Amino acid sequence: MTPEQLAEKILQALAALAADGTIAVEGGLPRELKVERPKNPEHGDYATNVAMQLGKRAGLNPRQFAELLAARLRDDEAITAVDIAGPGFINLKVAADAQGKVAQAILDAGEKYGTSDSLQGRAINLEFISANPTGPLHLGHTRWAAVGDALARVLAAAGASVTREFYINDRGNQMDKFGASLQAAAHGHQIPEDGYHGEYILDLAKRIVDEVPDILTLPEDEQVIAFREAGYERQLKEQQDQLDHFRTKFDVWFSERSLHEQDGVPHAIQKLRDQGHLYEADDALWMRTTDFTDDKDRVLIRSNGEPTYFASDAAYYVNKRDRGFETCIYLLGADHHGYVNRLKAIAACAGDDPEHNIEILIGQLVKILKGGEEMRLSKRAGTIVTLAELVEEGGVDALRYTLCRYPADSPLTLDIEEMTRQASENPVFYVQYAHARLASILRNADELGIKLDEFDPGLLSHEREGDLLRALAEFPRVVATAAELREPHRIARYLEDTAAAFHKFYDSCRVLPRGDEEVEPVHKARLTLVSATRTVLANGLDLLGVSAPERM
C-alpha cells in the first residue's frame, strides 16, 4: 500500500461517514489529503491530521471526529491498528501483505515507477546556462548544467512537457571583442585589454588559421568579422560537446541574433504597445515596468534607434509564450538578482500572470577545493575554472550528484578529494554502492537458479522490511514534490535515506539461502524487495543524470 492508496482509503471512509449521516462537514469533504510517516516509528506506519482539519467544520472536537473515522478505518483488513494521539492525530499501521504489495507494484512499473501526472498538460520552457559563445563553460555554468538538467528530468517525470533551452548570447559588443581578440592572437599582436584572454584564445586562433588559411588575406574589417564567426562556430560546438559529455541535453539552442533577424523584437514591441505599457521620452522607447514592482522603467529602443539588451529579453519572453509555453522558467546565476523583477515585469507588461507564467530561480556561487585550497585558475581560460577541468578532476557522476545534492539557492563549497573518495561517508558512492550491492545479490540469486516466480507479500513482516517498503512507497511523492517546488536535491537526499534503509534491512534479514538450505518463499519475497529497491535507486539516480553501476 502506497501513501496515496492509504489516503484514498481515508477519503473513502470519510465519504461513507458523510453518506450515512454520521458527519456533516461544512464546505464538503476534501478531494485529496496527505498521510505522513511519523518521526517516531513507534507511533505507527503513517499518520494523518485530517480530524484536526475537519472537526470544527463538522461541529465536533477533533478527537470526537477522529474516533468516528478511526472506527470506520478499523474495519479495513489492510489496516491493522488505528490509534488516536494528542488533540486528534490518527496513527495507522498497515498490514504486512498490503504493505508488501508495493514491491510488486514497483517491479510492474519498472522505469516508470516514480512518475506521476501531477503536472500533466503543463508546457514548460526551462532555460539554463545561456552562456556567451566566447569561451569555455565555467564553474557557475557547471552547477546549472547539473541542476537544470536534473530539474528537467524531474518535471518530465511529474508529467510536464519540458523543453530544455540554451539561449546563445551571440549578439552585441562582446562578440566583436571576441573577434578582435582572435584576430590579434592570430597575428601575434597584443590582445586588447578589454578583449578575451587565456590560452584558449591562442589555441582557437591557431586552429582557425590552420583550417581557414585564407582568413589572413581578408581586409582588416572583414577579417575581424570572419574570426568572430569562425570562433563562434567552434566555441559553441565545444560547449555543446562538453555538455553532451556531462549528460546535459538541450532541445533548443536559441540564438539571440534570430530575434533581430526574424523581426522578433518589432513583433514583441507591438504586442507590448498593444497592452498599453510603452511610452516615448527623450527620443527613446520605454517600457513602464515600474507599474509591476521594477525599480525603474526600462529602455527598449535607444535614441539612436538601436535596441537594448532589455529589448532582447522582452522579445525572447514573448517568443517563448508565442511558442505555446505556459510556464517559462529561467535559471540564472548569483549576479542576476536584479533580473527577477524586470523579467516578471516583462511578463506582466505582456499581459501575463507573473506569478504563473514566469519563474526565476537564482543559483548561488560554488567554490571548489583541491588539496585544501580553492581552485581559482584555469590552464586554458586564465581566470576561471572550466567545466571540462572539473569533470576531469571529479568525474561526471560525482560532480553531477554533488552539485544536485544541495539547494541551488545556497552557496556551496565542494572538496574534490571528498567528492571522489570511495567511502560510505561520500553520498554518491554510498548510493551507487547500494545499487551495485543490490545488483550483486540478484546476480547471485540467478546463479543459484532462484526465480522470482512466486511472491507472498505477507512474508515481508520484519520491521526492517517494513521500513524499506515504506521508503520505496514514498518515491513517487518525493518526485512530485521535487517537481512542484523545483528542488531536485530532494531526490538525492531521498536516495541516501533509502540506501540506508536497504543496508539496515540487509544486515537484519538474510536474503539468500546458505549452503544446502532449501529456497523458501521468504527468500523469494526478500529477493522481490531487493529487485524493487534496485529499481527505485536506478530510477532516482537517472533523474539526477547519474549512472547506476552494476559493479563497484
C-alpha positions as CSV (number, residue, x, y, z in Angstrom):
1,M,0.0,0.0,0.0
2,T,1.4,3.4,-1.0
3,P,0.7,6.6,0.9
4,E,-1.6,7.6,-1.9
5,Q,-3.6,4.4,-1.6
6,L,-3.9,4.8,2.1
7,A,-5.0,8.4,1.7
8,E,-7.7,7.2,-0.8
9,K,-8.9,4.7,1.8
10,I,-9.3,7.5,4.4
11,L,-11.2,9.6,1.8
12,Q,-13.5,6.7,1.2
13,A,-14.1,6.3,4.9
14,L,-14.9,10.0,5.2
15,A,-17.3,9.7,2.3
16,A,-19.0,6.7,3.9
17,L,-19.5,8.6,7.2
18,A,-20.9,11.6,5.3
19,A,-23.2,9.3,3.3
20,D,-24.8,7.7,6.3
21,G,-25.2,11.0,8.1
22,T,-22.6,10.3,10.8
23,I,-20.8,13.5,9.9
24,A,-21.7,16.6,8.0
25,V,-18.7,18.8,7.1
26,E,-19.4,22.4,6.3
27,G,-18.0,23.2,2.8
28,G,-17.8,19.5,2.0
29,L,-15.1,16.9,2.2
30,P,-11.6,17.4,0.7
31,R,-10.9,15.9,-2.7
32,E,-7.4,14.8,-1.6
33,L,-5.3,14.6,1.5
34,K,-1.8,13.5,2.5
35,V,-0.6,11.0,5.0
36,E,2.8,11.3,6.6
37,R,5.3,9.0,8.0
38,P,5.6,9.9,11.7
39,K,9.0,10.9,13.0
40,N,8.7,8.2,15.8
41,P,8.1,4.8,14.1
42,E,6.6,3.6,17.4
43,H,3.6,5.8,16.6
44,G,2.7,3.7,13.5
45,D,3.5,3.4,9.8
46,Y,1.6,6.6,8.8
47,A,-0.3,9.5,10.4
48,T,-2.9,12.0,9.3
49,N,-4.2,15.2,10.9
50,V,-7.4,15.2,8.9
51,A,-9.6,15.1,12.0
52,M,-7.9,18.4,13.2
53,Q,-8.6,19.9,9.8
54,L,-12.3,18.9,9.6
55,G,-13.5,18.5,13.2
56,K,-14.6,22.1,13.8
57,R,-16.3,22.3,10.4
58,A,-18.3,19.1,11.4
59,G,-19.3,20.7,14.7
60,L,-17.1,18.2,16.7
61,N,-13.9,18.5,18.6
62,P,-11.0,16.8,16.6
63,R,-10.8,13.8,19.0
64,Q,-14.5,13.1,18.6
65,F,-14.1,13.3,14.8
66,A,-11.0,11.1,14.9
67,E,-12.9,8.5,16.9
68,L,-15.6,8.3,14.3
69,L,-13.1,8.0,11.4
70,A,-10.9,5.5,13.3
71,A,-13.9,3.2,13.9
72,R,-14.6,3.1,10.2
73,L,-10.9,2.5,9.3
74,R,-10.6,-0.4,11.7
75,D,-13.0,-2.3,9.5
76,D,-10.4,-2.3,6.7
77,E,-8.3,-5.5,6.6
78,A,-5.4,-3.7,5.1
79,I,-5.1,-1.6,8.3
80,T,-4.1,-3.5,11.4
81,A,-4.1,-0.7,14.0
82,V,-5.6,2.8,14.3
83,D,-4.7,4.9,17.3
84,I,-5.6,8.5,18.3
85,A,-2.9,10.7,19.8
86,G,-2.9,14.2,21.3
87,P,-5.6,16.6,20.1
88,G,-6.7,14.3,17.2
89,F,-3.8,12.9,15.3
90,I,-4.6,9.5,13.8
91,N,-1.8,6.9,13.6
92,L,-2.2,3.9,11.4
93,K,-0.4,0.6,10.9
94,V,-0.7,-1.2,7.6
95,A,-0.9,-5.0,7.3
96,A,2.3,-6.7,6.0
97,D,0.6,-8.2,3.0
98,A,-0.8,-4.8,2.0
99,Q,2.5,-3.0,2.5
100,G,4.4,-5.8,0.8
101,K,2.4,-5.4,-2.4
102,V,4.4,-2.2,-3.0
103,A,7.4,-4.3,-4.1
104,Q,5.4,-6.0,-6.8
105,A,3.9,-2.7,-7.9
106,I,7.4,-1.3,-8.4
107,L,8.5,-4.2,-10.5
108,D,5.4,-4.0,-12.6
109,A,6.0,-0.3,-13.2
110,G,9.8,-0.6,-13.8
111,E,11.3,2.5,-15.2
112,K,8.0,4.3,-14.9
113,Y,7.9,3.9,-11.1
114,G,8.1,7.4,-9.5
115,T,6.4,9.2,-12.4
116,S,3.0,10.9,-12.0
117,D,0.6,13.1,-13.7
118,S,0.8,16.0,-11.2
119,L,2.0,18.4,-13.9
120,Q,0.2,16.7,-16.8
121,G,-0.7,19.2,-19.5
122,R,1.8,21.8,-18.4
123,A,4.1,23.0,-21.2
124,I,7.3,24.3,-19.6
125,N,10.2,26.1,-21.1
126,L,13.3,25.6,-19.0
127,E,16.2,27.9,-19.9
128,F,19.5,27.4,-18.2
129,I,23.2,28.1,-18.6
130,S,22.7,30.6,-21.5
131,A,26.4,31.4,-21.9
132,N,28.2,33.7,-24.4
133,P,29.9,31.6,-27.2
134,T,33.1,33.4,-26.5
135,G,34.9,31.0,-24.1
136,P,34.8,27.7,-22.2
137,L,31.9,26.9,-19.8
138,H,33.0,27.6,-16.2
139,L,32.1,26.6,-12.7
140,G,28.9,28.6,-12.5
141,H,27.7,27.1,-15.7
142,T,28.6,23.6,-14.4
143,R,26.2,24.0,-11.4
144,W,23.3,25.0,-13.6
145,A,24.2,22.3,-16.2
146,A,23.7,19.6,-13.5
147,V,20.8,21.2,-11.6
148,G,19.0,22.4,-14.7
149,D,19.1,19.0,-16.4
150,A,18.0,17.2,-13.3
151,L,15.1,19.6,-12.8
152,A,14.1,19.0,-16.4
153,R,14.1,15.3,-15.8
154,V,12.1,15.7,-12.6
155,L,9.5,18.0,-14.2
156,A,9.1,15.4,-17.1
157,A,8.7,12.6,-14.5
158,A,5.8,14.6,-13.0
159,G,4.0,14.7,-16.4
160,A,5.0,18.1,-17.7
161,S,6.0,18.6,-21.3
162,V,9.5,20.1,-20.9
163,T,11.7,21.9,-23.4
164,R,15.3,22.4,-22.3
165,E,16.6,25.6,-23.9
166,F,20.0,27.2,-24.2
167,Y,20.0,30.9,-25.0
168,I,23.1,31.8,-27.1
169,N,24.2,35.3,-26.3
170,D,25.6,35.7,-29.8
171,R,24.9,39.4,-30.4
172,G,26.5,42.6,-29.2
173,N,29.8,44.2,-28.3
174,Q,31.2,41.1,-26.6
175,M,31.1,39.2,-29.9
176,D,33.0,41.9,-31.6
177,K,35.6,41.9,-28.8
178,F,35.9,38.1,-29.3
179,G,36.6,38.5,-33.0
180,A,39.2,41.2,-32.4
181,S,40.9,39.1,-29.7
182,L,41.2,36.1,-32.1
183,Q,42.5,38.3,-34.9
184,A,45.1,39.9,-32.7
185,A,46.2,36.4,-31.4
186,A,46.4,35.1,-35.0
187,H,48.8,37.9,-36.0
188,G,50.8,37.6,-32.8
189,H,49.7,41.0,-31.7
190,Q,48.8,42.0,-28.1
191,I,45.2,41.3,-27.4
192,P,43.1,44.4,-26.4
193,E,42.9,44.9,-22.7
194,D,39.1,44.7,-22.8
195,G,39.3,41.6,-25.0
196,Y,39.3,37.9,-24.2
197,H,42.4,36.4,-22.7
198,G,43.6,33.0,-21.9
199,E,45.5,30.2,-23.6
200,Y,42.2,29.0,-25.3
201,I,42.2,32.2,-27.4
202,L,45.7,31.5,-28.7
203,D,44.7,27.8,-29.4
204,L,41.4,28.8,-31.1
205,A,43.1,31.5,-33.3
206,K,45.7,29.0,-34.4
207,R,43.1,26.4,-35.2
208,I,41.1,28.8,-37.3
209,V,44.1,29.8,-39.3
210,D,45.1,26.2,-39.8
211,E,41.6,25.3,-41.0
212,V,40.9,28.6,-42.9
213,P,44.3,29.9,-44.0
214,D,42.8,32.4,-46.4
215,I,41.3,34.3,-43.5
216,L,44.6,36.2,-43.0
217,T,44.3,37.7,-46.6
218,L,41.0,39.4,-45.9
219,P,40.7,43.2,-45.4
220,E,41.1,44.0,-41.7
221,D,37.4,44.8,-41.1
222,E,36.3,41.7,-42.9
223,Q,38.9,39.7,-41.0
224,V,37.5,40.7,-37.6
225,I,34.1,39.5,-38.7
226,A,35.4,36.3,-40.1
227,F,37.4,35.5,-37.0
228,R,34.3,36.3,-34.9
229,E,32.1,33.9,-36.9
230,A,34.7,31.2,-37.1
231,G,35.4,31.4,-33.4
232,Y,31.7,31.5,-32.6
233,E,31.0,28.3,-34.6
234,R,33.9,26.4,-33.0
235,Q,33.4,27.6,-29.4
236,L,29.7,26.8,-29.5
237,K,30.5,23.3,-30.8
238,E,33.0,22.9,-27.9
239,Q,30.3,23.9,-25.4
240,Q,27.8,21.5,-26.9
241,D,30.3,18.6,-26.9
242,Q,31.2,19.3,-23.2
243,L,27.6,19.4,-22.1
244,D,26.9,16.3,-24.1
245,H,29.7,14.5,-22.2
246,F,28.3,15.9,-19.0
247,R,24.9,14.3,-19.9
248,T,23.2,17.6,-20.2
249,K,20.9,17.7,-23.2
250,F,19.1,20.7,-24.8
251,D,16.2,20.5,-27.1
252,V,16.6,24.1,-28.4
253,W,19.7,26.2,-28.9
254,F,18.2,29.6,-29.3
255,S,20.2,32.4,-31.0
256,E,19.7,35.9,-29.7
257,R,20.5,37.1,-33.2
258,S,17.5,35.4,-34.6
259,L,15.2,37.7,-32.5
260,H,16.6,40.6,-34.5
261,E,17.0,38.9,-37.9
262,Q,13.5,37.5,-37.9
263,D,11.5,40.5,-36.6
264,G,11.2,39.1,-33.1
265,V,11.9,42.4,-31.5
266,P,9.4,44.5,-33.6
267,H,6.8,41.8,-33.0
268,A,7.3,41.9,-29.2
269,I,7.3,45.7,-29.1
270,Q,4.0,45.8,-31.0
271,K,2.5,43.3,-28.6
272,L,3.7,45.3,-25.6
273,R,2.5,48.5,-27.2
274,D,-1.0,46.9,-27.6
275,Q,-1.0,46.2,-23.9
276,G,-0.5,49.9,-23.2
277,H,2.8,49.8,-21.3
278,L,5.1,51.6,-23.7
279,Y,5.8,55.3,-23.9
280,E,8.3,57.6,-25.6
281,A,10.6,60.0,-23.8
282,D,14.0,61.6,-24.6
283,D,13.7,60.2,-28.2
284,A,13.8,56.7,-26.8
285,L,11.1,54.0,-26.4
286,W,10.5,52.9,-22.8
287,M,8.5,50.2,-21.0
288,R,6.7,51.2,-17.9
289,T,8.0,48.3,-15.8
290,T,7.6,50.3,-12.5
291,D,3.9,49.5,-12.8
292,F,4.9,46.0,-11.9
293,T,7.5,46.2,-9.0
294,D,10.6,47.0,-11.1
295,D,12.8,49.7,-9.6
296,K,12.8,51.8,-12.7
297,D,11.4,51.9,-16.2
298,R,13.4,50.2,-18.9
299,V,14.6,51.5,-22.3
300,L,13.7,49.2,-25.3
301,I,14.9,51.4,-28.2
302,R,17.7,53.9,-27.7
303,S,17.5,57.4,-29.1
304,N,19.8,56.3,-31.9
305,G,17.3,53.6,-32.9
306,E,19.3,50.7,-31.5
307,P,17.5,48.1,-29.4
308,T,18.8,47.4,-25.9
309,Y,19.6,44.1,-24.3
310,F,16.4,44.6,-22.4
311,A,14.6,44.6,-25.8
312,S,16.1,41.2,-26.5
313,D,15.0,39.9,-23.1
314,A,11.4,41.1,-23.7
315,A,11.3,39.7,-27.3
316,Y,12.7,36.4,-26.0
317,Y,10.0,36.1,-23.4
318,V,7.2,36.9,-25.9
319,N,8.8,34.4,-28.3
320,K,8.6,31.7,-25.7
321,R,4.9,32.4,-25.0
322,D,4.2,32.5,-28.7
323,R,5.6,29.0,-29.0
324,G,3.0,27.8,-26.6
325,F,4.8,27.5,-23.3
326,E,2.6,28.1,-20.3
327,T,5.4,28.5,-17.9
328,C,8.8,29.9,-18.6
329,I,11.5,29.0,-16.0
330,Y,14.8,30.9,-16.0
331,L,17.8,29.5,-14.1
332,L,20.1,32.5,-13.5
333,G,23.4,33.0,-11.8
334,A,24.1,34.6,-8.5
335,D,24.9,38.0,-10.1
336,H,21.4,38.2,-11.7
337,H,19.2,39.1,-8.7
338,G,18.3,42.4,-10.5
339,Y,16.8,40.4,-13.3
340,V,14.0,39.0,-11.2
341,N,11.7,42.0,-11.0
342,R,12.4,43.2,-14.6
343,L,11.7,39.7,-16.1
344,K,8.5,39.5,-14.1
345,A,7.6,43.0,-15.2
346,I,8.1,41.9,-18.8
347,A,5.6,39.1,-18.3
348,A,3.1,41.5,-16.7
349,C,3.5,44.1,-19.4
350,A,2.9,41.3,-22.0
351,G,-0.5,40.7,-20.3
352,D,0.6,37.5,-18.5
353,D,0.4,36.5,-14.8
354,P,4.0,37.0,-13.4
355,E,3.2,34.5,-10.6
356,H,2.2,31.8,-13.0
357,N,3.7,32.2,-16.4
358,I,7.3,33.1,-15.4
359,E,9.6,31.8,-12.7
360,I,13.2,32.9,-12.0
361,L,15.5,30.7,-10.0
362,I,18.7,32.2,-8.8
363,G,21.7,29.9,-8.1
364,Q,24.5,30.8,-5.7
365,L,28.2,30.6,-6.0
366,V,30.3,27.4,-5.9
367,K,33.8,27.1,-4.6
368,I,35.9,24.1,-5.4
369,L,38.7,22.9,-3.0
370,K,41.6,20.8,-4.2
371,G,44.3,19.9,-1.7
372,G,42.6,22.1,0.8
373,E,42.9,25.2,-1.4
374,E,40.4,26.9,-3.6
375,M,40.7,26.3,-7.3
376,R,40.8,29.7,-9.0
377,L,42.8,29.5,-12.1
378,S,42.4,27.5,-15.3
379,K,45.1,26.2,-17.5
380,R,43.2,27.2,-20.6
381,A,41.0,30.1,-19.6
382,G,43.2,32.0,-17.2
383,T,40.9,33.3,-14.5
384,I,38.1,30.7,-14.4
385,V,37.8,27.0,-13.6
386,T,36.2,25.3,-16.6
387,L,33.6,22.6,-16.8
388,A,36.0,20.3,-18.7
389,E,38.6,20.6,-16.0
390,L,36.1,19.9,-13.2
391,V,34.9,16.8,-15.0
392,E,38.5,15.7,-15.4
393,E,39.1,16.2,-11.7
394,G,35.9,14.8,-10.3
395,G,34.2,12.7,-12.9
396,V,30.7,13.1,-14.3
397,D,28.8,11.1,-11.7
398,A,30.5,12.6,-8.6
399,L,30.2,16.1,-9.9
400,R,26.6,15.9,-11.1
401,Y,25.4,14.2,-7.9
402,T,27.2,16.6,-5.6
403,L,26.0,19.7,-7.4
404,C,22.4,18.4,-7.4
405,R,22.5,17.3,-3.7
406,Y,22.2,20.8,-2.3
407,P,19.6,23.6,-2.8
408,A,20.7,25.6,-5.7
409,D,19.9,28.9,-3.9
410,S,22.6,28.2,-1.2
411,P,26.3,28.8,-1.6
412,L,28.3,25.6,-2.0
413,T,31.9,24.6,-1.3
414,L,33.0,21.2,-2.8
415,D,36.1,19.4,-1.9
416,I,37.5,17.3,-4.9
417,E,39.0,14.7,-2.6
418,E,35.9,14.2,-0.5
419,M,33.7,14.2,-3.7
420,T,35.7,11.4,-5.3
421,R,36.5,9.3,-2.2
422,Q,35.2,5.7,-2.3
423,A,33.9,5.6,1.2
424,S,30.4,5.4,2.8
425,E,30.8,9.0,4.0
426,N,30.7,10.1,0.4
427,P,27.0,10.3,-0.6
428,V,27.3,9.5,-4.3
429,F,29.5,6.4,-3.5
430,Y,27.1,5.4,-0.7
431,V,24.1,5.4,-3.1
432,Q,25.9,3.9,-6.1
433,Y,27.4,1.2,-3.9
434,A,23.9,0.3,-2.6
435,H,22.8,-0.2,-6.2
436,A,25.8,-2.3,-7.0
437,R,25.2,-4.4,-3.9
438,L,21.6,-5.0,-4.9
439,A,22.7,-6.0,-8.4
440,S,25.2,-8.4,-6.9
441,I,22.5,-10.1,-4.8
442,L,20.3,-10.5,-7.8
443,R,23.2,-12.0,-9.8
444,N,24.0,-14.4,-7.1
445,A,20.3,-15.4,-6.9
446,D,20.3,-16.0,-10.7
447,E,23.4,-18.2,-10.3
448,L,21.6,-20.2,-7.7
449,G,18.7,-20.7,-10.1
450,I,16.2,-18.8,-7.9
451,K,13.4,-17.4,-10.0
452,L,11.1,-14.6,-8.9
453,D,8.0,-16.6,-10.0
454,E,6.2,-16.6,-6.6
455,F,5.7,-13.7,-4.2
456,D,3.9,-13.7,-0.9
457,P,3.9,-10.0,0.2
458,G,2.7,-11.1,3.7
459,L,6.1,-12.7,4.4
460,L,7.7,-9.2,4.4
461,S,6.7,-8.7,8.0
462,H,10.1,-7.9,9.6
463,E,10.5,-4.3,11.0
464,R,13.3,-3.6,8.6
465,E,11.4,-4.9,5.7
466,G,8.5,-2.6,6.6
467,D,10.9,0.4,6.9
468,L,12.3,-0.3,3.5
469,L,8.9,-0.8,1.9
470,R,7.6,2.4,3.3
471,A,10.7,4.2,2.0
472,L,10.1,2.8,-1.5
473,A,6.5,3.8,-1.4
474,E,7.4,7.4,-0.8
475,F,9.4,7.7,-4.1
476,P,6.5,9.0,-6.3
477,R,5.6,11.6,-3.8
478,V,9.2,12.7,-3.4
479,V,9.5,13.1,-7.2
480,A,6.2,15.1,-7.4
481,T,7.2,17.4,-4.6
482,A,10.7,17.9,-6.1
483,A,8.9,18.9,-9.4
484,E,6.4,21.2,-7.7
485,L,9.0,23.0,-5.6
486,R,11.7,23.0,-8.4
487,E,14.1,21.2,-6.0
488,P,15.8,18.2,-7.5
489,H,18.1,18.0,-4.4
490,R,15.2,16.2,-2.7
491,I,15.8,13.2,-4.9
492,A,19.4,12.9,-3.8
493,R,18.5,13.1,-0.1
494,Y,15.7,10.5,-0.6
495,L,18.2,8.1,-2.3
496,E,20.6,8.4,0.6
497,D,17.8,7.7,3.1
498,T,16.6,4.7,1.0
499,A,20.1,3.3,0.7
500,A,20.4,3.5,4.5
501,A,17.1,1.7,4.9
502,F,18.3,-1.0,2.5
503,H,21.6,-1.6,4.3
504,K,19.7,-1.9,7.6
505,F,17.4,-4.4,6.0
506,Y,20.2,-6.4,4.5
507,D,22.1,-6.5,7.9
508,S,19.0,-7.9,9.6
509,C,17.3,-10.1,7.0
510,R,19.1,-12.9,5.2
511,V,18.1,-12.8,1.6
512,L,19.7,-15.8,0.0
513,P,19.8,-19.4,1.4
514,R,23.1,-20.6,2.8
515,G,24.9,-23.8,1.8
516,D,22.4,-26.6,1.3
517,E,19.4,-24.7,2.6
518,E,16.2,-25.0,0.6
519,V,14.9,-22.0,-1.2
520,E,12.0,-20.8,0.9
521,P,9.1,-18.5,0.0
522,V,10.6,-15.9,2.3
523,H,13.8,-15.9,0.2
524,K,11.8,-15.1,-2.9
525,A,9.8,-12.4,-1.1
526,R,13.0,-10.7,0.0
527,L,14.5,-11.0,-3.4
528,T,11.5,-9.3,-4.8
529,L,12.1,-6.5,-2.3
530,V,15.7,-6.4,-3.3
531,S,14.7,-6.1,-7.0
532,A,12.2,-3.4,-6.2
533,T,14.8,-1.4,-4.3
534,R,17.3,-1.7,-7.1
535,T,14.6,-0.3,-9.5
536,V,13.9,2.7,-7.3
537,L,17.6,3.6,-6.8
538,A,18.2,3.3,-10.5
539,N,15.2,5.5,-11.3
540,G,16.3,8.1,-8.8
541,L,19.9,8.2,-10.0
542,D,18.6,8.6,-13.6
543,L,16.6,11.6,-12.5
544,L,19.9,13.2,-11.4
545,G,21.7,12.1,-14.6
546,V,24.0,9.8,-12.6
547,S,24.8,6.2,-13.6
548,A,23.6,3.2,-11.6
549,P,26.6,0.8,-11.6
550,E,26.1,-2.9,-11.6
551,R,29.6,-3.5,-10.0
552,M,31.9,-1.4,-7.9
